[in-house]
Amino acid sequence: MLQQACVCGNTVYTGFMSKMIFIAAGVVLLVVAGCQSTDNGHREFVPGKGWVPVKASLLGR
């Protein structure tokens, strides 16, 4: 039988993987930050002014 290399003590493997994990986590954080918006999208039509943003209550009314 062939012995398997232990990845726990292999610094080449763990160093590379930790860099890849940090890069992937950074990408996920950037995507999440880009998806958030301060505008909630609620609009109300006011004659003479057009569609204006309104603050919604908890029930969306």
N, CA, C and O atoms as a GROMACS GRO file, in nm:
protein
  244
    1MET      N    1   0.083  -0.118   0.000
    1MET     CA    2   0.000   0.000   0.000
    1MET      C    3   0.087   0.125   0.000
    1MET      O    4   0.197   0.126   0.056
    2LEU      N    5   0.035   0.229  -0.064
    2LEU     CA    6   0.106   0.357  -0.066
    2LEU      C    7   0.057   0.444   0.049
    2LEU      O    8  -0.061   0.447   0.081
    3GLN      N    9   0.151   0.513   0.109
    3GLN     CA   10   0.113   0.603   0.217
    3GLN      C   11   0.062   0.735   0.159
    3GLN      O   12   0.115   0.786   0.061
    4GLN      N   13  -0.041   0.788   0.221
    4GLN     CA   14  -0.096   0.917   0.179
    4GLN      C   15  -0.021   1.029   0.250
    4GLN      O   16   0.018   1.016   0.366
    5ALA      N   17  -0.003   1.138   0.179
    5ALA     CA   18   0.062   1.253   0.241
    5ALA      C   19  -0.038   1.321   0.336
    5ALA      O   20  -0.154   1.340   0.300
    6CYS      N   21   0.006   1.357   0.452
    6CYS     CA   22  -0.081   1.424   0.549
    6CYS      C   23  -0.087   1.572   0.516
    6CYS      O   24   0.015   1.641   0.518
    7VAL      N   25  -0.208   1.622   0.484
    7VAL     CA   26  -0.222   1.762   0.447
    7VAL      C   27  -0.220   1.853   0.569
    7VAL      O   28  -0.208   1.975   0.555
    8CYS      N   29  -0.233   1.797   0.688
    8CYS     CA   30  -0.232   1.878   0.809
    8CYS      C   31  -0.095   1.941   0.834
    8CYS      O   32  -0.087   2.056   0.878
    9GLY      N   33   0.010   1.870   0.806
    9GLY     CA   34   0.144   1.921   0.830
    9GLY      C   35   0.211   1.976   0.705
    9GLY      O   36   0.324   2.024   0.713
   10ASN      N   37   0.145   1.970   0.592
   10ASN     CA   38   0.202   2.015   0.465
   10ASN      C   39   0.179   2.165   0.451
   10ASN      O   40   0.069   2.208   0.418
   11THR      N   41   0.282   2.245   0.477
   11THR     CA   42   0.267   2.391   0.475
   11THR      C   43   0.244   2.445   0.334
   11THR      O   44   0.184   2.551   0.318
   12VAL      N   45   0.290   2.374   0.232
   12VAL     CA   46   0.267   2.420   0.096
   12VAL      C   47   0.118   2.412   0.063
   12VAL      O   48   0.062   2.504   0.004
   13TYR      N   49   0.055   2.304   0.101
   13TYR     CA   50  -0.088   2.286   0.075
   13TYR      C   51  -0.172   2.382   0.159
   13TYR      O   52  -0.260   2.450   0.106
   14THR      N   53  -0.147   2.387   0.290
   14THR     CA   54  -0.228   2.470   0.379
   14THR      C   55  -0.208   2.618   0.351
   14THR      O   56  -0.304   2.695   0.362
   15GLY      N   57  -0.088   2.659   0.315
   15GLY     CA   58  -0.063   2.800   0.283
   15GLY      C   59  -0.140   2.842   0.159
   15GLY      O   60  -0.200   2.950   0.157
   16PHE      N   61  -0.138   2.760   0.055
   16PHE     CA   62  -0.210   2.789  -0.068
   16PHE      C   63  -0.360   2.792  -0.045
   16PHE      O   64  -0.430   2.881  -0.093
   17MET      N   65  -0.409   2.693   0.030
   17MET     CA   66  -0.553   2.687   0.054
   17MET      C   67  -0.601   2.803   0.141
   17MET      O   68  -0.711   2.854   0.119
   18SER      N   69  -0.522   2.845   0.238
   18SER     CA   70  -0.564   2.958   0.321
   18SER      C   71  -0.570   3.086   0.238
   18SER      O   72  -0.658   3.169   0.260
   19LYS      N   73  -0.479   3.104   0.143
   19LYS     CA   74  -0.485   3.219   0.053
   19LYS      C   75  -0.610   3.214  -0.033
   19LYS      O   76  -0.677   3.315  -0.054
   20MET      N   77  -0.643   3.095  -0.082
   20MET     CA   78  -0.762   3.082  -0.166
   20MET      C   79  -0.889   3.107  -0.085
   20MET      O   80  -0.985   3.164  -0.137
   21ILE      N   81  -0.891   3.064   0.040
   21ILE     CA   82  -1.007   3.086   0.126
   21ILE      C   83  -1.024   3.236   0.153
   21ILE      O   84  -1.136   3.287   0.149
   22PHE      N   85  -0.915   3.307   0.180
   22PHE     CA   86  -0.923   3.451   0.202
   22PHE      C   87  -0.971   3.524   0.077
   22PHE      O   88  -1.050   3.618   0.087
   23ILE      N   89  -0.925   3.484  -0.039
   23ILE     CA   90  -0.968   3.546  -0.164
   23ILE      C   91  -1.117   3.520  -0.186
   23ILE      O   92  -1.191   3.612  -0.221
   24ALA      N   93  -1.160   3.396  -0.166
   24ALA     CA   94  -1.301   3.363  -0.185
   24ALA      C   95  -1.389   3.440  -0.086
   24ALA      O   96  -1.497   3.487  -0.123
   25ALA      N   97  -1.345   3.452   0.039
   25ALA     CA   98  -1.422   3.527   0.138
   25ALA      C   99  -1.429   3.675   0.101
   25ALA      O  100  -1.533   3.738   0.121
   26GLY      N  101  -1.322   3.729   0.049
   26GLY     CA  102  -1.322   3.869   0.004
   26GLY      C  103  -1.418   3.891  -0.111
   26GLY      O  104  -1.488   3.992  -0.114
   27VAL      N  105  -1.422   3.798  -0.205
   27VAL     CA  106  -1.514   3.809  -0.317
   27VAL      C  107  -1.658   3.803  -0.269
   27VAL      O  108  -1.743   3.880  -0.315
   28VAL      N  109  -1.686   3.713  -0.177
   28VAL     CA  110  -1.822   3.701  -0.123
   28VAL      C  111  -1.861   3.830  -0.051
   28VAL      O  112  -1.974   3.877  -0.067
   29LEU      N  113  -1.772   3.888   0.028
   29LEU     CA  114  -1.802   4.013   0.098
   29LEU      C  115  -1.827   4.127   0.000
   29LEU      O  116  -1.917   4.208   0.023
   30LEU      N  117  -1.751   4.135  -0.108
   30LEU     CA  118  -1.773   4.239  -0.208
   30LEU      C  119  -1.908   4.223  -0.277
   30LEU      O  120  -1.977   4.321  -0.302
   31VAL      N  121  -1.944   4.100  -0.307
   31VAL     CA  122  -2.073   4.075  -0.372
   31VAL      C  123  -2.187   4.111  -0.279
   31VAL      O  124  -2.284   4.174  -0.321
   32VAL      N  125  -2.177   4.072  -0.153
   32VAL     CA  126  -2.282   4.103  -0.056
   32VAL      C  127  -2.292   4.254  -0.035
   32VAL      O  128  -2.403   4.308  -0.027
   33ALA      N  129  -2.180   4.323  -0.027
   33ALA     CA  130  -2.182   4.468  -0.009
   33ALA      C  131  -2.239   4.539  -0.131
   33ALA      O  132  -2.305   4.642  -0.118
   34GLY      N  133  -2.216   4.485  -0.249
   34GLY     CA  134  -2.268   4.545  -0.371
   34GLY      C  135  -2.417   4.522  -0.388
   34GLY      O  136  -2.482   4.599  -0.459
   35CYS      N  137  -2.472   4.420  -0.328
   35CYS     CA  138  -2.613   4.388  -0.344
   35CYS      C  139  -2.702   4.469  -0.250
   35CYS      O  140  -2.823   4.477  -0.272
   36GLN      N  141  -2.646   4.528  -0.147
   36GLN     CA  142  -2.727   4.603  -0.053
   36GLN      C  143  -2.753   4.744  -0.107
   36GLN      O  144  -2.666   4.804  -0.170
   37SER      N  145  -2.872   4.793  -0.082
   37SER     CA  146  -2.913   4.924  -0.129
   37SER      C  147  -2.980   4.999  -0.016
   37SER      O  148  -3.050   4.940   0.066
   38THR      N  149  -2.960   5.131  -0.012
   38THR     CA  150  -3.024   5.210   0.091
   38THR      C  151  -3.168   5.243   0.054
   38THR      O  152  -3.250   5.267   0.142
   39ASP      N  153  -3.199   5.245  -0.074
   39ASP     CA  154  -3.334   5.274  -0.120
   39ASP      C  155  -3.416   5.146  -0.116
   39ASP      O  156  -3.375   5.044  -0.171
   40ASN      N  157  -3.533   5.151  -0.049
   40ASN     CA  158  -3.612   5.030  -0.036
   40ASN      C  159  -3.705   5.008  -0.155
   40ASN      O  160  -3.768   4.903  -0.163
   41GLY      N  161  -3.715   5.104  -0.248
   41GLY     CA  162  -3.792   5.084  -0.369
   41GLY      C  163  -3.937   5.124  -0.362
   41GLY      O  164  -4.008   5.112  -0.463
   42HIS      N  165  -3.987   5.172  -0.248
   42HIS     CA  166  -4.126   5.212  -0.237
   42HIS      C  167  -4.145   5.349  -0.301
   42HIS      O  168  -4.074   5.444  -0.268
   43ARG      N  169  -4.240   5.358  -0.392
   43ARG     CA  170  -4.268   5.482  -0.462
   43ARG      C  171  -4.417   5.513  -0.454
   43ARG      O  172  -4.501   5.424  -0.442
   44GLU      N  173  -4.447   5.641  -0.461
   44GLU     CA  174  -4.586   5.685  -0.462
   44GLU      C  175  -4.599   5.792  -0.569
   44GLU      O  176  -4.513   5.880  -0.582
   45PHE      N  177  -4.706   5.785  -0.646
   45PHE     CA  178  -4.727   5.883  -0.751
   45PHE      C  179  -4.795   6.006  -0.693
   45PHE      O  180  -4.903   5.997  -0.635
   46VAL      N  181  -4.731   6.121  -0.708
   46VAL     CA  182  -4.786   6.248  -0.663
   46VAL      C  183  -4.808   6.334  -0.788
   46VAL      O  184  -4.712   6.363  -0.859
   47PRO      N  185  -4.933   6.375  -0.816
   47PRO     CA  186  -4.957   6.457  -0.934
   47PRO      C  187  -4.874   6.586  -0.930
   47PRO      O  188  -4.868   6.655  -0.828
   48GLY      N  189  -4.810   6.614  -1.041
   48GLY     CA  190  -4.725   6.732  -1.051
   48GLY      C  191  -4.580   6.704  -1.013
   48GLY      O  192  -4.490   6.777  -1.054
   49LYS      N  193  -4.556   6.599  -0.936
   49LYS     CA  194  -4.419   6.564  -0.895
   49LYS      C  195  -4.374   6.431  -0.956
   49LYS      O  196  -4.254   6.408  -0.969
   50GLY      N  197  -4.467   6.346  -0.993
   50GLY     CA  198  -4.433   6.215  -1.047
   50GLY      C  199  -4.417   6.112  -0.937
   50GLY      O  200  -4.480   6.122  -0.832
   51TRP      N  201  -4.332   6.013  -0.962
   51TRP     CA  202  -4.310   5.907  -0.864
   51TRP      C  203  -4.205   5.953  -0.765
   51TRP      O  204  -4.092   5.983  -0.803
   52VAL      N  205  -4.242   5.959  -0.638
   52VAL     CA  206  -4.150   6.002  -0.533
   52VAL      C  207  -4.132   5.890  -0.432
   52VAL      O  208  -4.226   5.816  -0.405
   53PRO      N  209  -4.011   5.876  -0.377
   53PRO     CA  210  -3.989   5.770  -0.277
   53PRO      C  211  -4.062   5.803  -0.147
   53PRO      O  212  -4.070   5.919  -0.107
   54VAL      N  213  -4.114   5.701  -0.082
   54VAL     CA  214  -4.181   5.715   0.046
   54VAL      C  215  -4.121   5.617   0.145
   54VAL      O  216  -4.069   5.512   0.108
   55LYS      N  217  -4.130   5.653   0.271
   55LYS     CA  218  -4.083   5.561   0.376
   55LYS      C  219  -4.194   5.464   0.408
   55LYS      O  220  -4.308   5.504   0.431
   56ALA      N  221  -4.161   5.336   0.409
   56ALA     CA  222  -4.261   5.232   0.435
   56ALA      C  223  -4.262   5.199   0.584
   56ALA      O  224  -4.159   5.207   0.651
   57SER      N  225  -4.377   5.163   0.634
   57SER     CA  226  -4.386   5.118   0.773
   57SER      C  227  -4.350   4.970   0.778
   57SER      O  228  -4.310   4.913   0.678
   58LEU      N  229  -4.363   4.910   0.893
   58LEU     CA  230  -4.329   4.769   0.908
   58LEU      C  231  -4.417   4.679   0.825
   58LEU      O  232  -4.371   4.574   0.779
   59LEU      N  233  -4.544   4.718   0.804
   59LEU     CA  234  -4.636   4.635   0.728
   59LEU      C  235  -4.634   4.667   0.579
   59LEU      O  236  -4.707   4.605   0.502
   60GLY      N  237  -4.551   4.764   0.537
   60GLY     CA  238  -4.542   4.797   0.395
   60GLY      C  239  -4.656   4.884   0.345
   60GLY      O  240  -4.685   4.886   0.225
   61ARG      N  241  -4.721   4.956   0.434
   61ARG     CA  242  -4.830   5.044   0.394
   61ARG      C  243  -4.787   5.187   0.394
   61ARG      O  244  -4.866   5.276   0.362
   0.00000   0.00000   0.00000
